[in-house]
């Protein structure tokens, strides 16, 4: 399972010279955020790779989702109790 996740992770790159260092699909100038926005709009992986970003394949789209999950997992969340 780790090997599969590692392959997805290598599909995402961060380069300060491309989109101001925003994460993109490796080898493209397609930001992860843009792919996630199309997913949020309700389009399928197939539609994304066919109609929106034909340079991507479904593993690239999966890598974008995994990148978002990994980013959330790495966040430090500070919970404060509310005073009622």
C-alpha positions, 0 to 999 in steps of 0.5 A: 500500500505504501508503494502505491501512495509513494507513486501518487506522491511523486506525481505532484511537484512543487517548483518555485518557478511554476505557479509561484510554488503551488503544487502541480501535477509533475511534468505539467503546469496544472495546479492540484487546486484546479484539478480539485476544483473540477472534482468539487464541481462534480466531474468524474475522473474520466471527464477530468482526463478527457474534457478538462486535462487530457494531459493527465490520467486517472492516477494523476487525479488520484494523486491530487486527492491524495495530496490534499488528504496528506496536507490535511493530515499534516496540519496542526490543529489547535482546539480551544474550548469555548466559554459558554 
